[in-house]
């Protein structure tokens, strides 16, 4: 059995996924929705750097959603554009399509998502009895699937910490990173210093891990630290001036029995030598996802994604993010409940990936 898929969004994630699905035995791309007028009416091979595929991109979402398809894979902009994403996702659901998504991390743990957004999804799902799953990597499988799998081999755990190390200087969504605080100066307040912001973004996986192991989060503690560049440095996608933030650490702690037991951490560097005294991954100089479990047994797991051709870590991570959503499509289509989380899905093993 194959699954007919509509791809909505052709940024770095969408394009990476499209290249792979063109030869994938389990999925057939039947339509592609784009936002850029320049791509409208083009064969997708044109902007993928391939020969003609016969699949024509369109900005007319209603026309594409009218096609027969099992699912829409929605690779929209970041959650900064939540209103746009919600409109598009609910439109796809109400058109009779299951939806897998990488843009709205707030739905990683539906139990903690804002009620008004959940109500919108449930209403849209109910029109045709369809299903919705939000994947991604942060929040996403780096903060739920990886740690919860490893917790299943432990007898006793003192603490668990997930760390996302990013080579921020090559990360394509510079807008999101700058809005979080990179390139800010000492006298500029970062949005992440606002009380409750970190918990609203990363609380979903933190509380999910707590529920999975059967403990209760008493409170959360938010830490934000910046490292300011001593000189002007040109990096891959820009310039950070002297005195601007060239690296930041974002840490959310879940307090259990008065102590930080579950920690979600991030260290992002605009250039590799920034914040030289801060922790680094062991498998790569700046880019990895790491899980640290202190317990019996103690566990350290590090995962590095690389693009198969360029070896770029961000490109590899974007493809992994997209394929996590794509490979969930069979389970999402067969699900019984409308809005799904990682805990609701079976093992996603990537059926058809050896071809």
C-alpha positions in Angstrom: 0.0 0.0 0.0 1.2 3.5 -0.9 0.1 6.8 0.5 -0.7 9.9 -1.5 0.8 13.0 0.0 0.4 16.7 -0.6 3.5 18.7 0.4 2.6 22.2 1.8 5.7 24.4 2.0 9.0 24.2 0.2 11.5 25.8 2.4 14.6 23.9 3.4 12.6 21.1 5.1 10.0 20.8 2.4 12.5 20.8 -0.4 14.7 18.2 1.3 11.7 15.9 1.8 10.4 16.4 -1.8 13.8 15.2 -3.2 13.5 12.0 -1.2 9.9 11.2 -1.8 10.3 11.4 -5.6 11.9 7.9 -5.4 10.3 6.6 -2.2 8.2 3.4 -2.7 5.7 4.1 0.0 4.7 7.7 -0.8 3.4 9.4 -3.9 3.5 13.2 -4.1 0.3 14.2 -5.8 0.5 18.0 -5.2 2.7 20.7 -3.9 1.5 24.0 -2.3 3.9 26.9 -2.4 3.7 30.4 -0.9 6.1 32.2 -3.4 4.6 33.5 -6.6 7.9 32.8 -8.3 7.4 29.1 -7.7 3.7 29.1 -8.8 3.2 27.1 -12.0 6.7 25.7 -12.0 7.6 22.0 -12.2 9.1 21.3 -8.8 12.2 19.9 -10.5 13.0 23.6 -11.4 13.5 24.7 -7.8 14.9 21.3 -6.6 17.7 21.5 -9.1 16.4 18.3 -10.9 15.0 17.5 -14.3 11.3 17.9 -14.9 9.1 15.7 -12.6 5.6 16.4 -14.0 4.5 17.8 -10.6 3.5 21.4 -10.8 3.7 23.7 -7.8 0.7 25.9 -7.0 -0.2 28.8 -4.7 -3.8 27.8 -5.0 -4.2 25.7 -1.9 -7.9 25.0 -2.4 -7.2 23.6 -5.9 -4.4 21.3 -4.6 -6.4 20.2 -1.5 -9.2 19.1 -3.8 -6.9 16.3 -5.1 -7.2 12.8 -3.7 -4.6 12.4 -1.0 -4.2 10.5 2.3 -2.3 13.3 4.1 -0.9 16.8 3.9 2.7 17.2 5.1 2.7 20.7 6.4 6.2 22.4 6.5 5.1 25.9 7.2 7.0 28.8 8.8 8.0 28.8 12.4 5.5 29.2 15.2 6.2 33.0 15.1 3.6 32.8 12.3 1.1 30.8 14.4 -2.0 32.5 12.9 -0.9 31.6 9.3 0.0 28.0 10.3 -3.3 27.5 12.1 -5.3 28.7 9.2 -3.5 26.5 6.8 -3.5 23.4 9.0 -7.3 23.6 9.8 -8.0 24.3 6.1 -6.2 21.0 5.2 -8.0 19.0 7.9 -11.4 20.4 6.9 -10.7 19.5 3.3 -10.6 15.8 4.4 -6.9 15.3 4.7 -4.9 13.9 7.6 -2.1 16.4 8.5 1.4 15.9 9.8 3.2 19.1 10.8 6.6 20.4 11.8 5.8 24.0 12.4 3.7 24.1 15.6 5.7 22.7 18.5 3.0 23.8 20.9 1.1 20.7 19.8 3.9 18.3 20.7 2.1 17.7 24.0 -1.6 18.4 23.1 -2.6 18.2 26.8 -0.7 21.5 27.5 -1.6 23.3 24.3 -3.9 26.4 24.5 -7.5 25.3 24.6 -8.6 27.7 21.9 -6.0 26.2 19.5 -7.0 22.6 20.4 -10.7 23.4 19.8 -9.8 24.7 16.3 -8.0 21.5 15.5 -10.7 19.2 16.9 -13.4 21.1 15.0 -11.4 20.8 11.7 -10.6 17.1 12.4 -14.3 16.3 13.1 -15.5 17.4 9.6 -14.2 14.2 8.0 -12.9 12.3 11.0 -9.2 13.1 10.2 -6.1 13.1 12.4 -3.3 15.5 13.2 0.3 15.0 14.5 2.9 17.7 15.1 6.5 16.4 14.9 9.6 18.5 14.6 12.9 18.3 16.5 12.7 21.2 18.9 10.3 20.8 20.4 10.1 17.3 18.9 11.7 14.0 18.8 15.0 15.2 20.3 13.1 16.1 23.4 10.5 13.3 23.6 11.2 10.2 21.5 15.0 10.0 22.2 14.9 10.6 26.0 11.7 8.5 26.6 13.2 5.6 24.7 16.4 5.7 26.8 14.4 6.1 30.0 12.9 2.7 29.2 16.3 0.9 29.8 16.9 2.5 33.2 16.2 1.1 36.7 16.6 4.4 38.5 17.1 8.0 37.4 18.4 11.0 39.3 18.1 13.4 36.4 17.7 13.6 32.7 18.9 16.4 30.4 18.4 16.9 26.7 20.7 19.3 24.9 20.4 20.8 21.4 23.7 22.1 20.1 23.2 24.2 16.9 25.6 25.7 14.5 23.5 28.8 14.4 25.6 30.5 11.8 24.5 28.1 9.1 21.0 27.7 10.3 18.6 28.9 7.6 16.0 30.4 9.8 18.1 33.3 11.1 15.0 35.3 11.8 13.8 32.9 14.6 17.3 32.7 16.2 17.7 36.5 16.2 14.2 37.0 17.7 15.3 34.6 20.5 18.3 36.8 21.3 21.2 36.1 19.1 22.9 39.3 17.8 21.3 41.2 20.7 23.3 43.6 22.8 23.6 43.7 26.6 21.1 46.5 26.9 18.5 44.7 24.7 16.1 42.4 26.4 15.6 39.0 24.8 12.1 37.6 24.5 13.4 34.5 26.4 13.9 36.6 29.5 10.1 37.1 29.8 8.7 35.0 32.6 6.9 31.9 31.3 8.1 32.1 27.7 10.5 29.1 27.9 7.8 27.0 29.7 5.3 27.8 27.0 7.7 26.7 24.3 9.5 23.7 25.8 7.1 22.8 28.7 5.3 20.3 26.4 8.1 17.7 26.2 9.3 18.4 29.7 5.9 17.5 31.2 5.5 14.6 28.7 8.7 13.1 30.1 7.5 13.6 33.6 4.2 11.9 32.9 5.9 9.0 31.1 8.0 8.1 34.1 5.2 8.9 36.6 6.4 12.0 38.5 4.9 15.4 38.9 6.5 18.7 38.0 6.2 21.0 40.9 7.4 24.1 39.0 9.7 25.1 36.3 12.9 27.3 36.4 14.0 29.2 33.4 17.6 30.2 32.7 18.9 32.3 29.8 22.5 33.2 29.4 24.3 35.1 26.6 27.9 35.2 25.4 28.9 38.4 23.7 31.5 38.5 20.9 34.7 40.4 21.8 35.2 41.3 18.1 33.3 41.6 14.8 33.1 38.1 13.1 31.7 37.2 9.7 29.9 33.9 9.8 28.2 31.9 7.1 24.9 33.8 7.0 25.9 37.2 8.4 28.1 39.3 10.7 28.0 39.6 14.5 29.5 42.8 15.7 31.7 43.3 18.8 29.4 43.4 21.8 26.6 41.4 20.2 25.4 38.0 21.4 27.2 35.3 19.5 26.0 32.4 21.6 23.2 31.7 24.0 22.2 29.0 26.4 18.4 28.4 26.9 17.6 26.0 29.8 14.3 24.9 31.2 14.3 22.9 34.4 11.5 20.7 35.7 11.5 20.7 39.5 10.6 17.3 41.2 10.9 16.9 45.0 12.6 20.3 45.1 15.4 19.5 42.7 15.9 19.9 38.9 15.2 16.4 37.6 14.2 17.0 34.0 16.1 19.6 32.0 15.7 20.8 28.4 18.8 22.7 27.3 20.0 24.5 24.2 23.4 25.9 23.2 23.5 27.8 20.0 26.7 29.4 18.5 26.8 31.8 15.6 30.4 30.9 14.9 32.2 27.7 16.0 34.7 29.3 18.5 32.0 31.4 20.3 31.5 30.7 24.0 34.7 28.6 24.2 34.1 27.6 27.9 30.6 26.3 27.3 29.8 22.6 26.8 30.3 21.1 23.4 29.1 17.9 21.8 31.7 15.1 21.5 30.9 13.9 18.0 30.8 17.3 16.3 32.4 20.6 17.2 29.1 22.6 17.3 26.1 20.6 16.1 24.4 17.6 17.8 21.5 16.4 19.9 22.6 14.9 23.2 20.8 13.0 26.0 22.4 12.7 29.5 20.7 10.4 32.0 22.3 10.3 35.5 21.1 7.1 37.1 21.4 3.3 37.1 22.6 2.8 34.5 23.8 6.3 33.5 23.3 6.9 29.8 24.9 9.3 27.3 23.6 9.4 23.8 24.6 11.8 21.1 23.1 12.1 17.6 24.5 14.0 14.7 22.5 14.5 11.5 24.4 15.2 8.3 23.2 15.9 4.7 24.4 13.0 2.6 26.1 15.2 0.0 27.0 18.5 1.7 27.6 16.9 5.2 25.9 20.0 6.6 24.4 19.4 10.0 21.5 21.8 9.7 20.5 20.4 6.3 20.6 16.8 7.7 18.6 17.9 10.7 15.9 19.6 8.5 15.6 16.4 6.5 15.3 14.3 9.6 12.6 16.7 11.0 10.6 16.3 7.8 11.0 12.6 7.5 9.9 12.0 11.1 6.5 13.6 10.1 6.4 11.7 6.7 7.2 8.3 8.2 4.4 8.8 10.8 1.7 9.1 8.0 0.7 5.4 8.0 0.2 5.4 11.8 -1.6 8.8 11.7 -4.0 7.6 9.0 -4.9 4.5 11.1 -5.2 6.4 14.4 -8.3 6.4 16.5 -8.0 9.8 18.2 -7.9 13.1 16.4 -4.9 14.9 17.9 -1.8 12.7 18.4 1.5 13.0 20.3 4.6 10.8 20.3 3.1 8.8 23.2 0.0 7.9 21.1 2.0 6.5 18.1 3.5 3.1 17.7 7.2 2.6 16.9 7.8 4.5 13.6 10.5 2.4 11.9 10.6 4.1 8.5 8.9 1.5 6.4 10.2 1.5 2.8 13.4 3.4 3.6 15.6 0.7 2.1 15.0 1.0 -1.6 
